[in-house]
Amino acid sequence: MSLPRNIKEQFPLLSQVVNNHQIVYLDSAASSQKPAAVIEAMNDYYRTINANVHRGAYEIAAQATEAMESARSRIAKFIGASSANEVVFTKNATESFNLVARSWGGQHLSQGDAVLITDMEHHANIVPWQILSAERGFEIRWIPLTVDGHLDLTELDQLLDGVKMVSLTAMSNVLGTLNPVRKIADKAHEMGALVTVDASQYVPHLPTDVQDLGADLMCFTGHKMCGPTGIGVLWGREEILDSMPPFLGGGEMILDVRKDGFTANELPHKFEAGTPPIAEIIGLGAAVNFLESLGMAEIRQHEIRLTEYAMNSLADRYGEDLRIHGPKNPSERGGVLSIEYRDVHPHDLSQVLDQRGICIRAGHHCAKPLMKELGVGATARASLYVYNDESDIDALIDALEPAGEMFAL
């Protein structure tokens, strides 16, 4: 099967004209566009059942609660969770990582312990551990990279010695590399460590089953998977989440409050202090419905074909003038193409492409340690999703040449 030919028509923004050109959106690794079904689901909530959840006994409050918890159940099924109680809503993946570091890490990590991450991590999976390490004195170790953009696992046994948590990305937001999460998780579990997975770039693009990944905890965000901003997810095995203390205090996360203390609520509400982002959760549930209607296996195959087309076409047109970082085999990566083109600075390249309506990302992509390993300050990144096709790639390729000429030395 293949994706519907009219799929772009389901994304209202993609009909826009930018700088007198039809928009070509190639920045989905930063944030995806939203289909009409997601926008309408959120609007319907505000128009028809706008009320707070879990508290009101009146009809629209009950309907709002049902809509939100139904979305939680759909998301749990989408990722292969054992129970909806394992799905905790946060405002983004960054908050999910901070929750894990502060709650689990604060309980389990101290001087003499170690956390293992990789050279390709997003800052969201680096800085929370660094903040806690500065307080607690534990070690942070790094899995290095091979020259072709894979993780170098030759010293994994030594790196895991004394480690309590391995926290790694399932797919790099810069290199597109798909990491062997299960292999690493199995080895980590053998040596007594837990595994947290950054799935922000993985869940939107591939069929996801947390059991198959071997993860103990997993973080991802809604806005990269056709959902709204302001909503993220922390999934965790129920027994692990049960053992972790609350991250934020206030309403909804308690069963009882007394002058001498409080009793925390049951999962998942223990970690959802205050009024949740109800419309955004409903929107994320609609995004899951939309992706499932396309089929995650079909989405993956579409992106492999399109990535292969892009890599081959760029190489044929520009040869050694252009470098794409990361694995050469499209089946070993996602549709993330971080490029260096001649001596054109990535920001200059992005600005020139914008004049043709082409949206790409330029910068360090919240992965400064990886940029240092690559020996660059920034890259220009084009990232693909369900609504992209060969015409978008062709537009990008055609626009690169005048950009190169404009900044030729």
N, C-alpha and C positions, 0 to 999 in steps of 0.2 A: 504493500500500500504506500501511497504518497500523500503529502499534505494537500489540502484543497487549494486549487488555483486562485480562488478569490480570497485567500486568507488576509491579504493586506486590507481589503475592504472592511474587515471586521475591527480594524484599529483606526479610530477617527483621526488621530494626529497624522497618520501617514498620508493623508490626502492633502496636507498643507503644501504650500509653495514657500520656499525660503530663498531670499536673494534671487528671485525670478527663476528658480529651479525647483522641480519637484523634489521634495525632501527625500534623502537617502539616509536612513538611520542605521548607523553601524556602531552603536555604543551601548549595546544591551548588557555587556559585562558590568557596566556602571549602574544602569537602570533600564529595565525593559519598558516598552510601550504597553498600554492597557487596552484590551479589547472592549468593545461596547458592552458586552455582557457583564464585565466587572464594574464598569461605571454605572450601569443601570441598577445593579444589585445594591450598590451603596446609596444611590439616589432613592431607590424604593424604600430602603430602611428609613432614611430621613423623612420621606414623604408619608409613610404609612405606620411605622411602629417605633418611632423615635422615643425611646424611654430607657432608663437605666436597667441593668440586668441583675438577676439574683435577689432583688430586694422588694420589688413592687408586687403586690398581689392582684393588680388590675390587669385587664386583658392584654393591652399592647406591651406591657412590661414582660408578661409571660411569653408573648410572641417574640420579643427581642431576645430574651434569654434562650428560647428554643432555636432561633436563627443562629445565634452565636455558638451555642454548644453543638448544633448540627454541623457547623463549619469546622469545629474542633475535631469532631468524629471523622469528617471527610479527610481532613489533613492527616490524621492519625493513620487512616487506611492507606492514603496516598504514599506514605513513607514506610509502611509495614510495621507500624507500632503495635504492640500487644494490646494496648488500651488507650483510650482517649485521655486517661489520667496522666499519661506520659508526655502529653503535649502541653507545654507551658508557653504562654504568649508573652513576648517582650516587645520592645519598640523596634528592634533591629537585631541583626546577628552580633553587632558589637556589644549590645547590652547582654545578649545571651552569654558571650564569652566572659564579660565582667561578672555576671552572675556565677558562672562556674568557678572562676578564679577566686572570687571573694567568698562564696559559700563553701564549695567543696575544698578549694585550696586553703582557705582560712582555717578549715577544720583539720586538714591532713598534712600540710606542708610546713616544714621548719628547717633550721640549719642542719645540713648533712643530707637532705633530700635533693632530688633533681627532677626537673621537668624537661622533656625532650620535644623540641619543635623542629621545623625545617627551614632551610634557607629561602624557601619560596613562599613564606607565610605573609598574609595581609597583616597590617598593623593591628587589626582587631584581635589577632591571635598571637600577638607579641607583647604589646604594651601592658595589658592586664596582668600578665605573668611577671613582667618587669617591675610593675608597681608593687606587687605582692612580694617579689623577691627582695626588693629594697627594704621591705619591712621585716621579712622573716629570715633572710639570709640563705635561702636555698639556691641551688645552681640551675641555670638554664643552659641546656645543650642544644646543638644544632646538627641536623642531618644535612650533609653537604650535597652538592649536585654533581652530576656527570657533565661532560662537555656537550652532550646532546639534550640537556634539559630534564633528565630524569633524576630521581633521588638515588644517591650513591649509598647502597645498603651493605657494602662490604664490611663495615665495622659496626653493624647494627647491634650485635650482642654486647660489645663493649660499651656502646653508647647507652644501652638500656640498663646497664648495671647500676643499681641503686635508684632507678627512676620510678616515680610513683604515678606520673601522668605523662602520656604521649598525646600531644595536641597538634593535629596536622590537617592540611587542606586535602580534600578529595580531588580537587581540580584547581590548578593555578590560574589566578586571574590575569597573569602576565604571559606565562608560557603556554597555557592551555593544557599542560601535562596532566594526564589522568594517573593518579598515584595508586600503588598497590595497597590500598587501605587494609584489606583483609589479611594479606600476608604480614603486614606490620602489626596489626591488631593481634593476630594469633601469637606472634613472638612476644609482644608486650604482655599479653595475658599469661604466657608461660613463665614470665619473669616477674609477675605480680603487679604489673602496672595497669591502670585504666587507660582508655583511649577516648579522646574527644575529637570529633571530626568537624571541620569547617566545610559545610556542604552548600555554601551560598552560590557557588558556580556549578554545582553538581545537580542538585535537586531540580532546577529548572530545565535541565537538558537531557537527563538520563533517567531510565527507570530506577527508582530508589527503594531499597529494602534495608532498613537498619540492621535487621538480623543477618542478612548476607554480608553487609559491610563489617560486621563484627564490632561495631561501635558500642560504647557504653553511654556516651553523650554525643549529641549532634546539634550544631547551630546552623541556622539558615535564615534568610530574609525574604519577605514577600515581594518587594519591589523589583527583584530581578527575575521573577517567575510570573509576570503578567498581573501581579497583584499590586495593591497600593503601597505607598510609602507609609512609614510609621508603624509597621507591624513585622515582627520577627518571631522566630520559634526556637525554643530550646526543647529538644527531645532528650529524654534520659530513661534508662531502665528504672522501673518503678522503685525497686529496692534502693537504688542509689539516690534518687530524688527524695525518697522518704527519709533517708539518713542525713540529708543536708539541711542546715538551718536556713530560715528565711533570709532573703537578700534585702528586701525593702520592707519597712514597717508602715502600718496604717490600716485603712479599711479593707475589707474583703479577705485579707490574708489571716484573719484571726477567727477562732471559735469563741474565745472569751478574753476579755480584758479586765484586770483587777488592779487595785492599787499596788499590789505586790508582784505584778507580772502579767503575762498573757499566755494563752494557749493557741498555738498555730493551727490554722485551718488544714483540712485534708488536701491532698493533691487533686488537681494542679494549682488550686487557689492559694496555697501557701506562698507561692511565688508571684502572685498577681495582685499586688497591693493597689488599692484605689480603683477608680472607674476605668475599665479597660477601653481600648480603642475599638469600640463595638462595630462601627461601620467598616473599619479597616479589616477586622477579622472576618466579617461577612464578605467583604470584597475578596479576601484571600481564599475563602471557601469557593467563591465563584470562579476565581482564577484556576483553582484545582479542577473544578468541573470542566472548564474550558480546555485545559491541557489534557485531561483524560479523554475528552471528546476527540482530540486529535490523535492521541495515542503516544505515550512516551517513547516507545520503540520506534515509531515512525518519525518523531522529532529527532531522535538520535541519528537515524539513518539519513534524514534530510541534511543534518548539519555535517555529517561525515562527507557526503557528496559535495556539499557547497564549500566546505573547507578545502577539499581536494581540488576543486575547480579554482578556488582563489589562489591556493599555493602554486599550482601549476601555471596559471595564467600570469601571475606576478613574476614568476621565474622566467617564463618565456618572453615576457615583454621587457624586463629590466635586468635580468641576469645578475651579474655581480654588483650592480649598482644598488641592489636591494637585499636586505637580510631579514629573514623572519626568525625570531627567537623561538626556541623550543623544539620538541620532537618533529622529525620530518614526516613521520607516518601519520596521516589524518586519523586513523583508527586509534591512535595512542594519545589523542589530544581532543580538546573541545574546540569550538569555533572562535578562538581568541588568537588574533594575529598581531603580535607586537613587532613593529617593523622599524628598521633604520633604512633611510633612503638617501643615498649619496651623502652629502654633508649638510643636508637640510635639517635644521633644528625641529624637533617634533612639534613645538608650539607654532612655529612658522608654517609647517606643513598643515596643521589643523586649521589655521586661519585661512589659508589659501583654499583648502577643500571646502570650508564653510561658504565661501563665495559661490560655490557650485551646489550648495544645498546638502553637502555631504557631512554628516556628523560622525566624527571619530574622537577619541580621547587622547590627549597628550599630557604626559607627566610621569610621575613615579608610581602611579596607580596604588598608592598606599602600601608600597612594598620596597621601601628604601634599602633594607639589607640585601634584597635580591638585585636591585639596580647596581649596588656596589659589586656583587659577585659577577654580574654581567659586564662590568666595566663601563657603564653608561650612566648618565644623569637622569635620562628620561627616554621613553619610547613613544612612538605614535601607535595607538592600538585601535584596530578595527575588530569589532566583535559581532558575531552573527547570531540570529535567532530564527524563530519559526516564520516570521514575516519577511525575511530576506530571501532573495533569489539571485540568479546569475546576472540580472540586469543591474542590481546594486553593486555587485563585484565589478562589472564592466565600467560602471560610472566611476568607481574608485580608481581603477587602473588608468582610465583615460585622464583623470584629473591629476594624477601624480606627475606626469611628464611636464606640463606647464609649471607646476610647482618647482620641479627640479631646475627648469630653465630660469625661473625667476630668481632663484637663490644660487645659481651657478657661480662658483668662485673664479 
